[in-house]
């Protein structure tokens, strides 16, 4: 599964009436993780060729199209 992670409130400008980035990404079945932190650590590890495994554990919310998550990343050995 493909995932886009960002350390901002949204992949689209905010506030907004339209959400073109959401439409494109969700249309491609991409999971969007927003308002995350310490992504620089993952980017640096990726640049060094280290494998990265990310898990996002959402809270189940009835009839919702999104949810808060507990995001956890594991950086593999060189």
Secondary structure, DSSP 8 states (H G I E B T S, - for coil): --EEE-SSS-SS-SS-S--HHHHHHHHTT-EEE-S---HHHHHHHHHTT--EEEEEEE---TT-S---EEEEEEE---
